[in-house]
C-alpha cells in the first residue's frame, strides 16, 4: 500500500510539476531573448543618434567603436559613401538587409544564428545604415543555468512529495499490517490474539470488528465443546445398556454376533466423538518431539498386543527432529492407526511402527500383515467390520497440520498407512 501511495503521489506531482516547469522554462527563454533584443535595440538607437548628430565629425568613428565594445552586441555603421564604422563587417554593403534599410525601412530580423536590428539615418549626403547584431548565445545567455535550477527545484519538490506520501502511507499501512498479523495469529489458532485499534477511523473500525469476531469464535468454540461433551455422554449410555442386554441373550451364536456389532458401534461412536472434538484442541500452533510420543503409545498398546499374541516391531530413528504437530493430535492419530490393526485383523497378526526423517519431513508408518485394504468399488469388504471412518479421521487430522497421508496395500497383502509430518524450522 505504501508503494502504491508513493507511486500515485509521484505521478500526480510529476504532472503538476511538469505543468509549471515547461511553461516556466519557455517564459525564461522568452525573457532572455527579449532582454538581449532590448539591449541591442537600445544600442542601435544610441548609435543612430550619434550618426545623425556628428555627421562628418572625425570623432564619430571612435565613438561608434566605443559603443560597440561596451556590450555583447556588435554594431556597425555603413555611411552613404560606403565607409564602415564600428565593428568590422566585410560585405556589409552587399547585405540584402542593409540594402532594404537604405530604402528607408527600419526593421528587426531574427534567425537561428541570432538577430539583427537595422536603423536608417537620412542626412544631406544620403542614407547611413546602423546595424546591430546579437548572436544566439547572447540571446540565450543564462537560460541553461535557469533551466537547471528550475529542474532541480522541480525534482526537489517531487522528492519532498514522495517522502510525505511515504509517511502518510506508513500511517495507513502500519495499522493494516498489524491487523493482518492478528488475523494470521487467529488463523494459526491463537484465539487470545487481539488487535489494538489504531490509524484512520476506518482501520480502527476494522480492528474493533476483528476483535469482536475473535470473541465470537471463542464463544462458539466453547459452546461446541459443551455440545460435544454432552454428545459423548448421550451416546455412551444407550450403548452400555445395549451391551448389558446383549449379554443376557441365551443363544451363544447370536450373543457373540451382537457383541461384535456392539463393539463395532462403540468404536464408531468413539471415532465420531474424537473427530468432533479434533478442531477444539488447538488454541495455539504447537510442536512436539515425536519419539517420546510414539514410545508412550507403543507401551500402551503392548499389553493388548501380548494378550492377542501379536508381534510388534518398532523402528525409531535416533535423530528425529521436532514436528509441527500437536502432541495430542499425534497420540490420537497413532491410536487410531493401531486400533484399526486390532479391530480389522485377526488375532496373532503382526504389525510394525516406523518413525524416521526423510526428505525434510518425518515419516510415520504403521503396517500390518493382515488382509490389506479392500477395494470397495469392485467387491464387498473382506476386512471384517471395515468402514474407513478411522482412516478418514487420520486424513483430516494430517491435512489439518499440513502433512500428507498414503494408504495402500503392500504386495504381501498387508495394509500400510504412511503419514508425513512437517518439520519445525530451525529458526523457530
C-alpha positions in Angstrom: 0.0 0.0 0.0 2.8 2.4 0.9 4.5 1.8 -2.5 1.2 2.4 -4.4 0.5 5.6 -2.5 4.1 6.8 -3.2 3.8 6.0 -6.9 0.4 7.7 -7.1 1.7 10.8 -5.5 4.8 10.7 -7.6 2.8 10.5 -10.8 0.4 13.3 -9.7 3.2 15.6 -8.5 5.2 14.9 -11.7 2.2 16.0 -13.8 1.7 19.2 -11.7 5.5 20.0 -11.7 5.7 19.5 -15.5 2.6 21.7 -16.0 4.5 24.5 -14.3 8.1 23.8 -15.2 7.6 23.6 -19.0 5.8 27.0 -19.3 8.3 28.5 -16.8 11.2 27.3 -18.9 9.7 28.8 -22.1 9.0 32.0 -20.2 12.6 32.2 -19.0 13.9 31.7 -22.6 11.5 34.4 -24.0 12.5 36.8 -21.3 16.2 36.3 -22.0 15.6 36.8 -25.7 13.6 40.0 -25.0 16.3 41.2 -22.7 19.0 40.7 -25.3 16.9 42.3 -28.1 16.1 45.3 -25.9 19.8 45.9 -25.2 20.7 45.5 -28.9 17.9 47.8 -30.0 18.9 50.5 -27.4 22.5 50.3 -28.7 21.3 50.7 -32.3 19.2 53.7 -31.4 22.0 55.4 -29.5 24.4 54.9 -32.4 21.8 56.3 -34.8 21.5 59.4 -32.6 25.3 59.8 -32.7 25.4 59.3 -36.5 22.7 62.0 -37.0 24.4 64.4 -34.6 28.0 64.0 -35.5 27.8 63.8 -39.3 31.2 64.3 -40.9 32.7 64.7 -37.4 36.1 62.8 -37.0 35.0 61.8 -33.5 32.1 59.7 -34.9 34.3 56.6 -35.7 35.9 56.3 -32.2 32.6 56.9 -30.5 30.9 54.1 -32.6 33.8 51.8 -31.8 33.5 52.6 -28.1 29.8 51.9 -28.0 30.3 48.6 -29.9 32.9 47.4 -27.4 30.8 48.3 -24.4 28.2 45.4 -24.8 27.9 41.9 -26.3 26.1 43.2 -29.4 28.1 44.0 -32.5 27.3 47.4 -34.1 28.4 48.7 -37.5 27.6 51.8 -39.4 27.6 51.9 -43.2 27.9 55.6 -44.3 26.4 56.9 -47.5 29.9 56.9 -49.1 30.4 53.2 -48.2 32.6 53.6 -45.2 32.2 51.1 -42.3 32.5 52.4 -38.8 32.5 50.4 -35.6 32.6 46.6 -35.8 34.2 45.1 -38.9 31.6 43.7 -41.3 33.0 42.5 -44.6 30.5 42.7 -47.4 28.2 44.9 -45.4 27.3 47.0 -48.5 26.1 43.9 -50.3 23.9 42.6 -47.5 20.2 42.4 -48.7 19.0 43.6 -45.3 21.3 46.7 -45.5 20.1 47.5 -49.0 16.5 47.3 -47.7 17.3 49.6 -44.8 18.9 52.2 -47.2 15.5 52.4 -48.8 14.3 53.9 -45.5 12.9 50.9 -43.7 13.9 50.3 -40.1 13.3 46.6 -39.1 14.5 43.7 -37.0 15.3 40.2 -38.4 15.7 37.1 -36.4 17.1 33.7 -37.3 18.6 30.6 -35.6 22.0 32.2 -35.5 20.7 35.3 -33.8 19.1 38.6 -34.6 20.0 41.9 -36.3 18.5 45.4 -35.9 18.8 47.9 -38.8 18.1 51.6 -38.4 18.4 54.0 -41.4 19.7 57.6 -40.7 18.9 60.0 -43.5 21.2 63.1 -43.9 22.2 65.5 -46.6 24.8 63.2 -48.1 22.4 60.2 -48.4 21.3 57.4 -46.0 23.6 55.9 -43.4 22.6 52.5 -42.0 23.2 51.4 -38.4 23.2 47.6 -38.0 23.4 45.9 -34.6 23.7 42.1 -34.5 23.3 39.8 -31.5 24.2 36.1 -31.5 22.0 33.3 -30.3 24.5 32.6 -27.5 23.9 36.2 -26.2 20.2 36.0 -26.6 20.1 32.7 -24.6 22.7 33.7 -22.1 21.8 32.3 -18.6 18.9 30.3 -19.9 20.7 26.9 -19.4 21.5 27.7 -15.8 18.0 28.9 -15.2 16.6 25.7 -16.7 18.9 23.6 -14.5 17.8 25.5 -11.4 14.1 25.0 -12.3 14.7 21.3 -13.0 16.4 20.9 -9.6 13.6 22.7 -7.9 11.0 20.5 -9.6 13.0 17.4 -8.6 13.2 18.6 -5.0 9.5 19.2 -4.9 8.9 15.7 -6.3 11.2 14.1 -3.7 9.5 16.0 -0.9 6.1 14.9 -2.1 7.2 11.3 -2.3 8.7 11.4 1.3 5.5 13.0 2.6 3.4 10.4 0.7 5.6 7.6 2.2 5.0 8.8 5.7 1.3 9.1 5.1 1.2 5.7 3.5 3.0 4.3 6.5 0.4 5.8 8.8 -2.3 4.0 6.8 -0.5 0.7 6.1 1.1 0.1 9.5 -2.3 -0.4 11.3 -3.5 -2.6 8.4 -0.3 -4.7 8.6 -0.9 -5.1 12.4 -4.4 -6.2 11.7 -3.2 -8.8 9.2 -0.7 -10.1 11.8 -3.5 -10.5 14.3 -5.6 -12.3 11.6 -2.7 -14.7 10.9 -2.4 -15.4 14.6 -6.1 -16.2 14.8 -5.8 -18.4 11.8 -2.9 -20.3 13.4 -5.0 -21.0 16.5 -4.0 -18.2 18.9 -7.5 -17.3 20.0 -6.2 -14.8 22.5 -4.8 -12.5 19.8 -6.5 -9.1 19.8 -5.9 -6.0 17.6 -5.2 -2.6 19.0 -7.4 -0.1 17.1 -5.1 2.5 15.5 -4.8 4.6 12.4 -7.6 6.2 10.4 -11.2 5.7 11.6 -11.9 3.0 9.0 -8.9 1.0 10.2 -9.9 1.4 13.8 -13.4 0.2 13.0 -11.9 -2.8 11.2 -9.8 -3.6 14.3 -12.9 -3.5 16.6 -14.8 -5.7 14.2 -11.8 -8.2 14.1 -11.8 -8.3 17.9 -15.5 -8.9 18.1 -15.1 -11.7 15.5 -12.4 -13.4 17.6 -14.6 -13.2 20.7 -17.5 -14.7 18.8 -15.3 -17.5 17.6 -14.2 -18.2 21.2 -17.8 -18.3 22.3 -18.8 -20.7 19.5 -15.9 -23.0 20.3 -16.8 -23.0 24.0 -20.4 -23.9 23.0 -19.2 -26.6 20.7 -17.0 -28.1 23.5 -20.0 -28.3 25.7 -22.2 -29.9 22.9 -19.5 -32.5 22.2 -19.1 -33.4 25.8 -22.9 -33.8 26.1 -23.0 -35.9 22.9 -20.4 -38.3 24.3 -22.4 -38.9 27.4 -25.7 -39.3 25.5 -24.3 -41.9 23.1 -22.3 -43.9 25.6 -25.3 -44.5 27.9 -27.6 -46.3 25.5 -24.7 -48.3 24.0 -23.8 -49.5 27.5 -27.4 -50.5 28.2 -27.5 -52.3 24.8 -24.3 -54.2 25.7 -25.8 -55.3 29.0 -28.9 -56.5 27.3 -26.9 -58.4 24.7 -25.0 -60.2 27.5 -28.4 -61.6 28.7 -29.1 -63.3 25.4 -29.0 -67.1 25.9 -28.2 -68.2 22.4 -24.4 -68.2 22.2 -24.0 -67.5 18.4 -26.5 -64.6 18.5 -25.0 -63.2 21.6 -21.5 -63.3 20.1 -22.7 -61.6 16.9 -24.5 -58.9 18.9 -21.3 -58.3 21.0 -19.3 -57.9 17.8 -21.9 -55.4 16.4 -22.0 -53.5 19.6 -18.2 -53.4 19.8 -18.1 -52.0 16.3 -20.8 -49.5 17.2 -18.8 -48.4 20.2 -15.6 -47.9 18.2 -17.6 -45.9 15.6 -19.1 -43.7 18.3 -15.6 -43.1 19.8 -14.2 -42.2 16.4 -17.1 -39.8 15.7 -16.7 -38.1 19.1 -13.0 -37.9 18.7 -13.3 -36.4 15.2 -15.9 -33.9 16.5 -13.5 -32.8 19.3 -10.5 -32.6 17.0 -10.7 -28.9 16.0 -11.2 -27.9 19.6 -7.8 -28.9 20.9 -5.9 -26.1 19.2 -5.6 -22.7 20.9 -2.1 -22.1 19.6 0.1 -23.7 17.0 2.3 -26.2 18.8 5.0 -28.7 18.1 6.4 -31.9 19.7 9.2 -34.4 19.8 7.5 -37.4 18.0 9.9 -40.0 19.5 8.6 -40.0 23.1 5.0 -39.8 21.9 5.4 -42.9 19.8 7.2 -44.8 22.6 4.4 -43.9 25.0 1.7 -45.2 22.7 3.7 -48.4 21.9 4.0 -49.1 25.6 0.2 -48.5 26.0 -0.7 -51.0 23.2 1.9 -53.6 24.0 -0.2 -55.2 26.8 -3.1 -55.8 24.4 -0.7 -57.0 21.7 0.8 -59.5 24.1 -2.7 -60.7 25.1 -3.6 -61.3 21.4 -0.2 -62.9 20.5 0.7 -60.0 18.1 4.3 -59.4 17.3 5.1 -55.7 17.4 8.2 -54.3 15.6 9.2 -50.7 16.3 11.8 -48.8 14.3 12.6 -45.4 15.8 15.4 -43.3 14.2 17.7 -41.9 16.8 17.8 -38.4 15.3 14.2 -37.4 14.6 13.6 -33.6 14.5 10.6 -31.8 16.1 7.5 -31.8 14.0 4.8 -29.1 13.7 2.1 -31.3 15.2 0.2 -31.1 18.4 1.3 -34.0 20.7 -2.4 -34.7 21.4 -3.0 -35.0 17.6 -0.1 -37.3 17.2 -1.3 -39.6 20.1 -4.8 -39.7 18.7 -3.5 -40.4 15.2 -1.3 -43.2 16.3 -4.1 -44.7 18.5 -6.5 -44.7 15.5 -4.0 -46.5 13.3 -3.1 -49.1 15.9 -6.7 -49.6 16.8 -7.5 -50.2 13.2 -5.0 -53.0 13.2 -6.6 -54.6 16.3 -10.1 -54.1 15.1 -9.7 -55.3 11.4 -7.1 -58.0 11.5 -7.3 -61.5 13.2 -5.6 -62.1 16.5 -2.0 -63.0 16.1 -1.5 -60.7 13.1 1.9 -58.9 13.5 2.3 -55.2 12.8 5.2 -52.7 12.7 5.6 -49.0 13.5 8.4 -46.9 11.9 9.4 -43.3 12.7 12.2 -41.8 10.7 13.2 -38.5 9.0 13.1 -38.4 5.2 13.2 -35.6 2.6 12.7 -32.7 5.0 9.8 -34.3 6.9 9.2 -37.1 9.4 7.7 -40.3 8.2 5.4 -42.4 10.4 4.4 -45.8 9.1 2.0 -48.3 10.6 1.8 -51.6 8.6 0.3 -55.0 9.4 0.3 -58.5 7.9 -3.4 -58.7 7.7 -5.7 -58.9 4.6 -5.0 -55.3 3.5 -7.3 -52.5 2.5 -10.3 -53.9 0.5 -11.2 -52.5 -2.9 -14.8 -51.4 -2.1 -15.5 -50.3 -5.6 -15.4 -53.9 -7.0 -16.1 -56.3 -4.2 -17.5 -56.3 -0.7 -15.2 -55.6 2.2 -13.2 -58.7 3.1 -11.7 -56.9 6.1 -14.1 -57.6 9.0 -16.0 -54.5 10.2 -14.1 -52.2 7.9 -15.8 -48.8 7.3 -12.9 -46.5 6.6 -14.1 -43.9 9.2 -10.9 -44.2 11.2 -8.7 -43.6 8.1 -10.9 -40.6 7.2 -10.2 -39.1 10.6 -6.5 -39.8 10.0 -6.6 -38.0 6.7 -8.4 -34.9 8.1 -6.0 -34.8 11.1 -3.0 -34.9 8.8 -4.4 -32.3 6.5 -5.1 -30.1 9.5 -1.4 -29.8 10.3 -0.2 -29.7 6.7 1.0 -33.2 6.3 0.4 -36.0 3.7 -1.2 -39.4 4.0 -0.6 -42.5 1.9 -2.8 -45.6 2.4 -2.1 -48.7 0.4 -1.9 -52.5 0.4 1.6 -54.0 0.4 2.5 -56.8 -2.0 2.3 -59.3 0.8 -1.4 -58.3 1.4 -0.6 -56.1 4.4 -2.2 -52.7 5.0 0.4 -49.8 5.0 -0.6 -46.3 6.3 2.2 -43.7 5.9 2.0 -40.2 7.4 4.5 -37.5 6.6 4.7 -34.7 9.2 6.2 -31.2 8.6 9.4 -30.4 10.5 9.7 -27.4 12.7 12.1 -24.9 11.0 15.4 -24.4 12.8 14.7 -20.7 13.2 11.7 -21.4 15.3 
